[in-house]
Amino acid sequence: MMTSETSPAPASYNDMLARFLVKYSLQLLFLGVVAIFSLALPSSYPTLLNAQTIAATNAVLAVLALAAIPALVTGQFDLSIGFQLALAQSLCAGLIIYQGLPPAVAVAITLSVCLALGLVNGLLVAWAGLNAFITTLATGIVIQGVAQWYTDGGSIFGVMPPAFLAFGRGQVAGVPLPLVYVLVLALLLWLLYRYTDWGRRCFAIGGNARAAHLMGMPVKGIVVQAFVLGSLLAALAGVLSASILGSANPNIGVNFLLPAFAAVFLGAAPVGPGRFNAWGTVVAVYALAAGIAGLQQMGAAFYVEQFFSGGALLIAIAAARWMALRRVRSLAR
């Protein structure tokens, strides 16, 4: 029987408060940003139009951030997703505008191409044993070259079917459709990793691939599948971008890549190292977007966006680390 001398001391109020603040830091950041800018810009910021604009314009980034999760969960990096987004956007728009294909056919071809690219990445990393970071950077550069070759290095403009444009510009009960897609994809990804054996195996592989192999898990096959899933989501981000803009630019990949990874790591920080998750990622994307939108409305210089995103990520990581140290010290008492 555990005596009073060996039983753990009850958590103090300060400990419970600290845990609460770290656990819900993203939500508090989001609410705090909205409250601050609503008070500072009462005529423009706390409006339905502003909320709809933030929701729609950041949906592509949110989907791309979700695309980074599958590889990260298995302990790998996929730096090609930003370039796959650019290729998917260019290919989808080009097939519709230049080749005159129906949108459904263009989307199917685009998704198939990116799925093949994800398969190649997965095979190079899992079966050939190449370093994921360098490999996907290399394939990403090749993919960018393919996109530039396809578009002749320029943007794609032209007439697109209204139904395809409505896919990215429509609304449901005042909610922009792009936000609906983000929430649906986040829900599916959350269910996949929380309630399926495949998702639990992915986390096990990310935690210790050798131990997972010794337990009989098909590590290589699951890693390949993770890269394919990430490529599928990156392709969907590209298709959505083409539908929203009605055009394409083969050079946009790098612009989305770093913010996407920043959001993923920010979303995981309150939970713990390696605990990448869909909902945290989406909240992180829109918390940063809400702050950046407020700064832009106040006339801040364009480079302030980088300071805000990087600073928020550093603060979140530092807070999570501080909380982990406090937990270790409390257990050591």
GUMAR-334559 format. One record per atom (N, C-alpha, C): atom name; x, y, z. Coordinates in pm, whole numbers. Example, Ala and Ser with C-alpha at 12.3 -4.5 7.8 and 13.67 -1.06 7.14 Angstrom:
# residues 2
N  1319  -569  780
CA  1230  -450  780
C  1320  -330  780
N  1285  -225  708
CA  1367  -106  714
C  1290  3  787
# end
This chain:
# residues 333
N  86  -119  0
CA  0  0  0
C  89  124  0
N  48  223  -78
CA  127  346  -86
C  102  432  36
N  209  470  105
CA  198  554  224
C  198  699  185
N  173  782  288
CA  172  926  263
C  309  977  226
N  416  899  269
CA  550  944  238
C  586  919  93
N  525  815  34
CA  559  781  -105
C  457  829  -205
N  339  867  -162
CA  237  912  -256
C  275  1048  -313
N  245  1069  -444
CA  281  1195  -505
C  202  1310  -444
N  269  1422  -431
CA  204  1541  -376
C  102  1594  -475
N  -12  1640  -426
CA  -112  1696  -517
C  -58  1817  -591
N  -103  1831  -715
CA  -55  1942  -796
C  -100  2074  -735
N  -8  2169  -732
CA  -42  2301  -680
C  -125  2378  -782
N  -183  2487  -734
CA  -263  2571  -822
C  -179  2625  -936
N  -55  2665  -905
CA  33  2718  -1009
C  65  2613  -1115
N  85  2488  -1072
CA  113  2381  -1167
C  -8  2357  -1258
N  -126  2354  -1199
CA  -246  2330  -1278
C  -270  2445  -1376
N  -245  2567  -1330
CA  -261  2683  -1418
C  -161  2678  -1532
N  -37  2641  -1500
CA  66  2633  -1603
C  30  2528  -1707
N  -19  2413  -1661
CA  -58  2307  -1756
C  -173  2353  -1845
N  -268  2421  -1783
CA  -382  2471  -1861
C  -337  2570  -1968
N  -247  2662  -1929
CA  -201  2764  -2024
C  -123  2702  -2139
N  -42  2602  -2109
CA  35  2537  -2215
C  -56  2453  -2304
N  -146  2376  -2243
CA  -234  2287  -2320
C  -323  2364  -2415
N  -374  2479  -2370
CA  -465  2556  -2454
C  -400  2686  -2504
N  -268  2682  -2518
CA  -196  2803  -2560
C  -237  2850  -2699
N  -261  2757  -2789
CA  -298  2796  -2926
C  -435  2864  -2928
N  -531  2802  -2859
CA  -663  2862  -2854
C  -659  2999  -2788
N  -581  3010  -2681
CA  -569  3139  -2612
C  -500  3241  -2701
N  -399  3196  -2777
CA  -332  3286  -2871
C  -430  3338  -2974
N  -511  3247  -3028
CA  -608  3286  -3130
C  -710  3386  -3074
N  -767  3354  -2957
CA  -866  3444  -2896
C  -803  3577  -2858
N  -681  3572  -2808
CA  -613  3696  -2770
C  -585  3786  -2888
N  -539  3726  -2997
CA  -512  3804  -3119
C  -639  3869  -3170
N  -746  3791  -3176
CA  -874  3845  -3225
C  -923  3957  -3134
N  -912  3939  -3004
CA  -958  4042  -2910
C  -877  4171  -2923
N  -747  4158  -2932
CA  -660  4276  -2940
C  -687  4357  -3066
N  -693  4290  -3179
CA  -712  4363  -3304
C  -857  4410  -3320
N  -950  4342  -3256
CA  -1089  4389  -3260
C  -1103  4519  -3184
N  -1029  4532  -3074
CA  -1031  4657  -2998
C  -954  4767  -3071
N  -846  4730  -3137
CA  -763  4830  -3206
C  -824  4875  -3338
N  -898  4784  -3403
CA  -957  4815  -3534
C  -1105  4779  -3533
N  -1185  4848  -3454
CA  -1325  4808  -3437
C  -1410  4820  -3563
N  -1370  4904  -3657
CA  -1452  4924  -3776
C  -1423  4825  -3888
N  -1307  4760  -3885
CA  -1271  4673  -3997
C  -1239  4530  -3957
N  -1185  4510  -3838
CA  -1138  4375  -3803
C  -1250  4281  -3758
N  -1333  4318  -3658
CA  -1436  4224  -3610
C  -1560  4224  -3699
N  -1540  4197  -3827
CA  -1651  4196  -3923
C  -1661  4060  -3988
N  -1780  4029  -4038
CA  -1802  3902  -4106
C  -1715  3893  -4231
N  -1704  4003  -4304
CA  -1625  4002  -4427
C  -1478  3971  -4397
N  -1426  4029  -4292
CA  -1286  4003  -4257
C  -1266  3857  -4217
N  -1360  3804  -4139
CA  -1351  3664  -4099
C  -1358  3572  -4220
N  -1448  3602  -4313
CA  -1459  3519  -4434
C  -1332  3527  -4518
N  -1274  3645  -4525
CA  -1152  3663  -4604
C  -1037  3583  -4544
N  -1019  3592  -4412
CA  -913  3517  -4345
C  -934  3367  -4363
N  -1059  3322  -4348
CA  -1089  3179  -4360
C  -1058  3127  -4500
N  -1096  3204  -4603
CA  -1080  3157  -4740
C  -936  3168  -4789
N  -870  3280  -4760
CA  -738  3304  -4817
C  -630  3216  -4753
N  -656  3160  -4636
CA  -556  3078  -4569
C  -589  2929  -4575
N  -693  2895  -4649
CA  -733  2754  -4657
C  -628  2671  -4730
N  -569  2725  -4835
CA  -467  2651  -4910
C  -347  2621  -4821
N  -304  2721  -4745
CA  -193  2700  -4652
C  -229  2594  -4548
N  -353  2597  -4499
CA  -396  2499  -4398
C  -392  2357  -4454
N  -438  2340  -4578
CA  -436  2206  -4639
C  -293  2160  -4661
N  -206  2252  -4704
CA  -66  2215  -4724
C  0  2180  -4591
N  -34  2252  -4485
CA  19  2219  -4353
C  -25  2079  -4310
N  -150  2043  -4339
CA  -197  1908  -4311
C  -119  1805  -4392
N  -76  1845  -4512
CA  0  1753  -4597
C  137  1721  -4539
N  188  1808  -4455
CA  319  1784  -4394
C  312  1682  -4280
N  193  1660  -4226
CA  180  1578  -4105
C  215  1430  -4127
N  164  1363  -4233
CA  190  1218  -4244
C  337  1179  -4239
N  421  1249  -4312
CA  564  1215  -4309
C  624  1246  -4172
N  587  1360  -4113
CA  642  1398  -3984
C  604  1298  -3874
N  484  1247  -3878
CA  440  1151  -3777
C  528  1026  -3779
N  573  986  -3897
CA  658  868  -3909
C  806  900  -3889
N  836  1025  -3850
CA  974  1062  -3823
C  1051  1107  -3945
N  979  1143  -4053
CA  1044  1186  -4176
C  1003  1329  -4211
N  1071  1386  -4310
CA  1036  1517  -4363
C  1000  1502  -4510
N  902  1580  -4553
CA  870  1587  -4696
C  871  1732  -4739
N  986  1779  -4785
CA  999  1918  -4828
C  948  1940  -4968
N  904  1835  -5034
CA  856  1850  -5172
C  710  1895  -5180
N  639  1896  -5067
CA  495  1922  -5072
C  464  2061  -5127
N  548  2161  -5094
CA  523  2294  -5148
C  537  2298  -5298
N  636  2227  -5350
CA  657  2223  -5494
C  549  2139  -5562
N  500  2037  -5492
CA  388  1959  -5546
C  262  2044  -5555
N  243  2131  -5456
CA  129  2224  -5462
C  137  2309  -5589
N  256  2364  -5617
CA  273  2449  -5735
C  250  2370  -5863
N  302  2246  -5868
CA  281  2163  -5987
C  134  2129  -6004
N  67  2093  -5894
CA  -75  2058  -5902
C  -158  2178  -5948
N  -127  2295  -5894
CA  -198  2416  -5935
C  -178  2443  -6084
N  -53  2434  -6129
CA  -21  2463  -6270
C  -80  2357  -6362
N  -67  2232  -6324
CA  -116  2124  -6409
C  -268  2127  -6420
N  -335  2147  -6309
CA  -482  2151  -6310
C  -532  2267  -6396
N  -475  2386  -6373
CA  -517  2503  -6451
C  -482  2487  -6598
N  -365  2434  -6627
CA  -324  2417  -6766
C  -409  2317  -6841
N  -442  2206  -6776
CA  -526  2105  -6842
C  -665  2159  -6872
N  -715  2247  -6787
CA  -848  2304  -6810
C  -842  2415  -6916
N  -744  2505  -6902
CA  -740  2623  -6989
C  -675  2592  -7124
N  -560  2525  -7123
CA  -487  2500  -7247
C  -537  2378  -7322
N  -559  2268  -7249
CA  -602  2145  -7316
C  -754  2132  -7325
N  -827  2215  -7255
CA  -972  2213  -7263
C  -1037  2092  -7201
N  -971  2028  -7105
CA  -1028  1910  -7042
C  -1134  1949  -6940
N  -1233  1863  -6918
CA  -1331  1889  -6812
C  -1260  1896  -6677
N  -1307  1981  -6586
CA  -1240  1993  -6456
C  -1221  1861  -6383
N  -1321  1773  -6389
CA  -1311  1646  -6317
C  -1195  1562  -6370
N  -1177  1563  -6502
CA  -1066  1487  -6563
C  -933  1551  -6526
N  -928  1684  -6532
CA  -804  1756  -6498
C  -764  1730  -6354
N  -862  1730  -6265
CA  -834  1705  -6123
C  -785  1562  -6103
N  -848  1467  -6171
CA  -808  1327  -6158
C  -664  1306  -6206
N  -628  1367  -6318
CA  -491  1355  -6369
C  -393  1419  -6272
N  -429  1536  -6220
CA  -342  1607  -6127
C  -317  1525  -6001
N  -423  1469  -5945
CA  -407  1387  -5825
C  -322  1264  -5853
N  -341  1203  -5970
CA  -265  1083  -6005
C  -116  1113  -6016
N  -83  1227  -6077
CA  57  1265  -6093
C  122  1284  -5955
N  54  1354  -5866
CA  111  1379  -5733
C  118  1252  -5649
N  22  1163  -5666
CA  29  1035  -5596
C  152  956  -5641
N  182  962  -5771
CA  302  895  -5823
C  427  957  -5764
N  428  1090  -5752
CA  543  1158  -5693
C  562  1119  -5546
N  452  1108  -5474
CA  460  1064  -5335
C  513  922  -5324
N  472  836  -5418
CA  522  699  -5420
C  673  696  -5443
N  720  779  -5536
CA  864  786  -5564
C  940  832  -5439
N  890  938  -5375
CA  955  987  -5253
C  961  879  -5146
N  849  811  -5127
CA  843  706  -5026
C  939  592  -5054
N  948  550  -5179
CA  1039  441  -5215
C  1184  482  -5196
N  1217  605  -5233
CA  1355  652  -5217
C  1395  658  -5070
N  1301  699  -4984
CA  1332  714  -4843
C  1326  579  -4771
N  1217  506  -4789
CA  1195  383  -4712
C  1276  265  -4765
N  1279  246  -4895
CA  1343  127  -4951
C  1487  151  -4993
N  1516  270  -5048
CA  1654  300  -5086
C  1736  351  -4968
N  1669  390  -4860
CA  1738  433  -4740
C  1799  571  -4749
N  1749  656  -4839
CA  1804  790  -4855
C  1749  883  -4747
N  1825  985  -4713
CA  1781  1082  -4614
C  1660  1160  -4666
N  1553  1160  -4587
CA  1427  1219  -4632
C  1439  1369  -4658
N  1509  1437  -4569
CA  1522  1583  -4581
C  1587  1620  -4713
N  1701  1559  -4742
CA  1774  1593  -4864
C  1703  1540  -4988
N  1650  1419  -4976
CA  1584  1357  -5092
C  1463  1436  -5138
N  1377  1473  -5044
CA  1256  1546  -5083
C  1287  1689  -5125
N  1397  1744  -5073
CA  1440  1874  -5124
C  1482  1862  -5270
N  1556  1755  -5301
CA  1601  1733  -5438
C  1484  1707  -5532
N  1393  1618  -5490
CA  1278  1590  -5577
C  1188  1713  -5589
N  1183  1793  -5483
CA  1104  1916  -5490
C  1159  2013  -5594
N  1290  2024  -5601
CA  1352  2112  -5701
C  1323  2059  -5841
N  1330  1926  -5857
CA  1297  1866  -5987
C  1152  1894  -6023
N  1063  1880  -5924
CA  920  1906  -5948
C  897  2051  -5989
N  968  2142  -5924
CA  957  2283  -5963
C  1002  2303  -6107
N  1109  2233  -6145
CA  1154  2241  -6284
C  1050  2190  -6381
N  982  2082  -6345
CA  876  2028  -6430
C  762  2129  -6444
N  725  2191  -6332
CA  617  2291  -6336
C  656  2410  -6424
N  781  2453  -6414
CA  826  2565  -6496
C  833  2526  -6643
N  871  2401  -6668
CA  872  2353  -6807
C  730  2350  -6863
N  637  2300  -6786
CA  499  2288  -6833
C  437  2425  -6861
N  469  2522  -6777
CA  409  2656  -6792
C  498  2752  -6870
N  615  2701  -6915
CA  713  2786  -6983
C  761  2899  -6893
N  758  2872  -6762
CA  809  2968  -6665
C  715  3083  -6633
N  597  3085  -6689
CA  505  3196  -6666
C  376  3151  -6600
N  296  3248  -6563
CA  167  3218  -6500
C  66  3174  -6605
N  -36  3104  -6559
CA  -143  3056  -6646
C  -269  3135  -6617
N  -322  3198  -6720
CA  -447  3272  -6708
C  -541  3228  -6819
N  -670  3238  -6793
CA  -767  3202  -6895
C  -904  3182  -6834
N  -996  3140  -6919
CA  -1135  3119  -6876
C  -1150  2978  -6820
N  -1206  2970  -6701
CA  -1234  2841  -6638
C  -1384  2825  -6620
N  -1433  2701  -6620
CA  -1577  2678  -6600
C  -1625  2736  -6468
N  -1738  2800  -6467
CA  -1791  2860  -6343
C  -1806  2758  -6230
N  -1840  2635  -6263
CA  -1858  2533  -6159
C  -1726  2505  -6087
N  -1616  2506  -6162
CA  -1486  2482  -6100
C  -1446  2599  -6011
N  -1473  2719  -6056
CA  -1442  2837  -5974
C  -1530  2842  -5850
N  -1655  2800  -5864
CA  -1746  2800  -5749
C  -1699  2702  -5642
N  -1625  2599  -5682
CA  -1571  2501  -5588
C  -1479  2569  -5486
N  -1408  2672  -5528
CA  -1317  2740  -5438
C  -1365  2875  -5390
N  -1470  2928  -5449
CA  -1516  3062  -5414
C  -1654  3065  -5353
N  -1721  2952  -5345
CA  -1857  2949  -5294
C  -1864  2954  -5142
N  -1986  2961  -5092
CA  -2011  2966  -4949
C  -2130  2877  -4914
N  -2132  2833  -4790
CA  -2246  2759  -4736
C  -2288  2827  -4608
N  -2405  2889  -4610
CA  -2456  2961  -4493
C  -2356  3065  -4444
N  -2293  3133  -4538
CA  -2198  3238  -4503
C  -2058  3188  -4472
N  -2039  3057  -4469
CA  -1906  2998  -4441
C  -1838  2967  -4573
N  -1719  3020  -4598
CA  -1650  2991  -4725
C  -1624  2842  -4742
N  -1647  2792  -4861
CA  -1625  2650  -4887
C  -1481  2605  -4859
N  -1380  2688  -4890
CA  -1244  2644  -4857
C  -1225  2609  -4710
N  -1288  2685  -4620
CA  -1279  2653  -4478
C  -1348  2520  -4448
N  -1459  2494  -4514
CA  -1529  2367  -4497
C  -1438  2251  -4535
N  -1367  2266  -4648
CA  -1275  2160  -4691
C  -1165  2137  -4589
N  -1112  2246  -4535
CA  -1007  2235  -4434
C  -1058  2157  -4313
N  -1175  2191  -4265
CA  -1230  2124  -4147
C  -1259  1976  -4174
N  -1308  1946  -4293
CA  -1337  1806  -4328
C  -1207  1725  -4335
N  -1106  1781  -4400
CA  -978  1710  -4411
C  -912  1693  -4274
N  -921  1797  -4191
CA  -864  1788  -4057
C  -936  1680  -3976
N  -1068  1674  -3988
CA  -1145  1572  -3917
C  -1105  1432  -3962
N  -1093  1413  -4094
CA  -1056  1282  -4146
C  -916  1242  -4100
N  -824  1337  -4101
CA  -688  1308  -4059
C  -683  1276  -3909
N  -761  1351  -3831
CA  -768  1326  -3687
C  -823  1188  -3659
N  -930  1150  -3726
CA  -989  1017  -3708
C  -890  909  -3750
N  -818  933  -3858
CA  -723  834  -3909
C  -614  804  -3807
N  -560  910  -3746
CA  -448  890  -3655
C  -492  855  -3513
N  -611  886  -3479
CA  -656  860  -3341
C  -727  726  -3326
N  -798  681  -3429
CA  -885  566  -3411
C  -854  448  -3504
N  -748  456  -3582
CA  -716  343  -3668
C  -582  281  -3628
N  -570  153  -3655
CA  -445  83  -3625
C  -331  141  -3709
N  -360  181  -3832
CA  -257  241  -3918
C  -202  368  -3856
N  -290  452  -3804
CA  -245  576  -3742
C  -158  552  -3621
N  -198  456  -3537
CA  -118  424  -3418
C  18  367  -3457
N  21  291  -3564
CA  149  238  -3612
C  240  350  -3662
N  181  450  -3725
CA  261  563  -3773
C  331  633  -3657
N  259  656  -3548
CA  319  719  -3431
C  426  629  -3368
N  401  498  -3369
CA  500  405  -3315
C  628  409  -3398
N  615  415  -3528
CA  731  422  -3617
C  805  553  -3596
N  731  662  -3582
CA  793  790  -3558
C  866  796  -3425
N  815  723  -3327
CA  880  720  -3196
C  1006  637  -3195
N  1001  520  -3258
CA  1117  431  -3264
C  1095  331  -3377
N  1151  359  -3493
CA  1128  276  -3610
C  1185  135  -3591
N  1300  125  -3526
CA  1361  -7  -3506
C  1275  -94  -3415
N  1225  -35  -3308
CA  1138  -110  -3217
C  1010  -152  -3287
N  955  -63  -3370
CA  834  -96  -3445
C  860  -212  -3540
N  977  -214  -3603
CA  1013  -324  -3693
C  1024  -455  -3617
N  1087  -451  -3500
CA  1102  -571  -3420
C  967  -625  -3371
N  869  -535  -3362
CA  734  -577  -3321
C  654  -631  -3438
N  715  -633  -3556
CA  649  -691  -3672
C  573  -593  -3760
N  589  -465  -3735
CA  520  -366  -3817
C  589  -350  -3952
N  512  -337  -4060
CA  572  -314  -4193
C  618  -169  -4207
N  730  -137  -4146
CA  775  1  -4136
C  790  66  -4272
N  859  -2  -4363
CA  886  57  -4495
C  755  85  -4570
N  664  -10  -4565
CA  538  8  -4636
C  457  123  -4580
N  454  137  -4449
CA  377  246  -4387
C  440  381  -4417
N  573  388  -4418
CA  640  514  -4451
C  605  555  -4594
N  607  458  -4686
CA  569  489  -4825
C  426  541  -4830
N  336  476  -4759
CA  196  520  -4757
C  182  661  -4701
N  263  693  -4601
CA  258  827  -4542
C  300  933  -4644
N  402  905  -4723
CA  444  1000  -4826
C  336  1014  -4934
N  272  905  -4969
CA  165  912  -5069
C  48  995  -5017
N  13  976  -4890
CA  -96  1054  -4831
C  -62  1202  -4829
N  62  1235  -4793
CA  103  1375  -4794
C  95  1436  -4933
N  134  1359  -5033
CA  128  1409  -5171
C  -16  1430  -5216
N  -105  1343  -5172
CA  -247  1360  -5205
C  -300  1491  -5148
N  -268  1519  -5023
CA  -314  1644  -4961
C  -250  1765  -5027
N  -122  1755  -5064
CA  -56  1866  -5134
C  -122  1892  -5268
N  -160  1785  -5336
CA  -229  1800  -5465
C  -365  1866  -5447
N  -437  1827  -5341
CA  -567  1891  -5314
C  -549  2039  -5284
N  -440  2074  -5214
CA  -412  2216  -5188
C  -389  2290  -5320
N  -317  2228  -5413
CA  -294  2292  -5542
C  -420  2309  -5624
N  -504  2206  -5624
CA  -631  2215  -5696
C  -720  2323  -5636
N  -726  2327  -5503
CA  -806  2430  -5436
C  -753  2569  -5469
N  -623  2584  -5472
CA  -564  2714  -5505
C  -600  2757  -5647
N  -596  2664  -5740
CA  -633  2696  -5879
C  -779  2737  -5887
N  -863  2672  -5808
CA  -1006  2703  -5809
C  -1034  2840  -5748
N  -960  2875  -5643
CA  -981  3004  -5578
C  -932  3118  -5666
N  -812  3101  -5722
CA  -749  3209  -5799
C  -795  3214  -5944
N  -830  3100  -6000
CA  -863  3095  -6142
C  -740  3109  -6229
N  -624  3084  -6172
CA  -497  3097  -6243
C  -394  3010  -6173
N  -269  3014  -6222
CA  -164  2933  -6162
C  -30  3001  -6179
N  59  2973  -6084
CA  195  3025  -6086
C  289  2913  -6045
N  384  2873  -6129
CA  469  2758  -6098
C  573  2785  -5990
N  582  2907  -5943
CA  689  2944  -5850
C  639  2973  -5708
N  516  2932  -5675
CA  460  2968  -5544
C  496  2870  -5434
N  559  2758  -5468
CA  580  2652  -5371
C  656  2694  -5247
N  767  2766  -5268
CA  850  2807  -5155
C  775  2901  -5063
N  690  2986  -5119
CA  614  3081  -5037
C  523  3012  -4937
N  475  2894  -4970
CA  385  2821  -4881
C  458  2724  -4789
N  574  2679  -4830
CA  640  2568  -4761
C  677  2600  -4617
N  751  2708  -4594
CA  796  2740  -4459
C  680  2775  -4365
N  581  2858  -4408
CA  467  2882  -4319
C  390  2755  -4283
N  383  2661  -4378
CA  313  2536  -4350
C  382  2457  -4240
N  515  2444  -4249
CA  588  2369  -4147
C  586  2444  -4014
N  590  2577  -4018
CA  582  2654  -3893
C  450  2626  -3822
N  341  2619  -3898
CA  210  2593  -3839
C  203  2452  -3780
N  263  2354  -3850
CA  259  2217  -3800
C  333  2206  -3667
N  453  2265  -3659
CA  531  2257  -3536
C  468  2340  -3425
N  409  2452  -3462
CA  338  2532  -3362
C  219  2456  -3308
N  149  2386  -3395
CA  33  2308  -3352
C  69  2191  -3263
N  191  2139  -3277
CA  234  2026  -3195
C  297  2068  -3063
N  343  2192  -3056
CA  419  2237  -2938
C  346  2218  -2806
N  217  2253  -2794
CA  150  2236  -2664
C  132  2090  -2623
N  131  1999  -2722
CA  106  1858  -2693
C  235  1787  -2654
N  342  1818  -2726
CA  470  1755  -2697
C  545  1725  -2824
N  678  1706  -2816
CA  760  1679  -2934
C  710  1557  -3010
N  693  1574  -3140
CA  651  1463  -3225
C  502  1437  -3228
N  425  1507  -3148
CA  281  1483  -3143
C  210  1573  -3243
N  245  1556  -3368
CA  184  1635  -3474
C  37  1597  -3487
N  -49  1697  -3501
CA  -192  1668  -3504
C  -264  1768  -3593
N  -376  1723  -3646
CA  -449  1801  -3745
C  -513  1925  -3685
N  -582  1909  -3571
CA  -654  2023  -3515
C  -559  2131  -3466
N  -451  2092  -3402
CA  -354  2191  -3359
C  -295  2267  -3476
N  -273  2196  -3586
CA  -218  2260  -3706
C  -314  2363  -3763
N  -442  2327  -3772
CA  -541  2419  -3827
C  -556  2543  -3739
N  -561  2521  -3607
CA  -572  2636  -3515
C  -450  2725  -3528
N  -332  2664  -3542
CA  -209  2742  -3556
C  -211  2825  -3683
N  -256  2767  -3793
CA  -264  2840  -3920
C  -350  2965  -3905
N  -467  2948  -3845
CA  -559  3060  -3839
C  -526  3157  -3726
N  -458  3111  -3622
CA  -412  3205  -3520
C  -307  3298  -3578
N  -214  3242  -3654
CA  -113  3325  -3719
C  -177  3415  -3825
N  -270  3359  -3900
CA  -336  3437  -4005
C  -414  3554  -3946
N  -480  3531  -3833
CA  -556  3639  -3768
C  -463  3752  -3725
N  -348  3716  -3671
CA  -253  3818  -3630
C  -194  3894  -3747
N  -159  3822  -3851
CA  -101  3886  -3970
C  -202  3977  -4037
N  -329  3934  -4044
CA  -432  4018  -4103
C  -449  4148  -4025
N  -445  4138  -3891
CA  -455  4258  -3810
C  -338  4352  -3831
N  -218  4298  -3838
CA  -99  4380  -3862
C  -106  4449  -3998
N  -152  4376  -4097
CA  -164  4434  -4231
C  -265  4547  -4234
N  -376  4530  -4164
CA  -476  4636  -4160
C  -426  4759  -4086
N  -330  4739  -3996
CA  -271  4852  -3925
C  -157  4917  -4003
N  -131  4864  -4123
CA  -30  4922  -4208
C  111  4876  -4181
N  128  4760  -4116
CA  261  4709  -4085
C  332  4669  -4214
N  464  4677  -4213
CA  545  4639  -4329
C  529  4490  -4357
N  554  4450  -4480
CA  531  4312  -4521
C  616  4212  -4443
N  738  4253  -4403
CA  827  4159  -4336
C  786  4132  -4191
N  693  4208  -4137
CA  646  4184  -4000
C  581  4046  -3989
N  525  3999  -4099
CA  464  3865  -4101
C  563  3758  -4057
N  688  3769  -4103
CA  788  3670  -4067
C  822  3679  -3918
N  832  3803  -3866
CA  859  3820  -3724
C  748  3761  -3638
N  624  3784  -3678
CA  510  3737  -3601
C  506  3584  -3601
N  519  3522  -3718
CA  511  3375  -3727
C  627  3310  -3654
N  748  3358  -3678
CA  864  3301  -3611
C  862  3322  -3461
N  821  3441  -3417
CA  814  3469  -3275
C  712  3383  -3204
N  595  3365  -3266
CA  492  3281  -3206
C  540  3137  -3192
N  611  3087  -3294
CA  661  2951  -3289
C  766  2935  -3179
N  856  3031  -3167
CA  959  3025  -3062
C  897  3027  -2923
N  799  3115  -2904
CA  733  3125  -2774
C  661  2994  -2739
N  594  2935  -2837
CA  521  2811  -2812
C  616  2697  -2775
N  726  2686  -2849
CA  823  2581  -2820
C  886  2601  -2682
N  919  2726  -2650
CA  979  2756  -2520
C  882  2724  -2407
N  754  2757  -2426
CA  653  2728  -2323
C  637  2579  -2303
N  635  2503  -2412
CA  622  2358  -2401
C  743  2298  -2331
N  861  2347  -2364
CA  983  2299  -2300
C  983  2332  -2150
N  941  2452  -2118
CA  934  2494  -1977
C  838  2406  -1899
N  725  2373  -1960
CA  627  2290  -1893
C  680  2149  -1873
N  753  2098  -1971
CA  812  1965  -1959
C  913  1960  -1845
N  994  2063  -1832
CA  1093  2069  -1724
C  1024  2077  -1588
N  917  2155  -1580
CA  843  2164  -1454
C  785  2028  -1416
N  738  1953  -1516
CA  679  1822  -1487
C  786  1725  -1436
N  904  1730  -1499
CA  1013  1643  -1455
C  1054  1676  -1312
N  1064  1804  -1282
CA  1106  1846  -1147
C  1003  1808  -1043
N  874  1820  -1078
CA  769  1785  -981
C  769  1634  -953
N  802  1553  -1055
CA  808  1408  -1034
C  931  1368  -954
N  1035  1452  -963
CA  1159  1420  -894
C  1152  1453  -745
N  1051  1531  -705
CA  1041  1568  -563
C  1001  1448  -477
# end
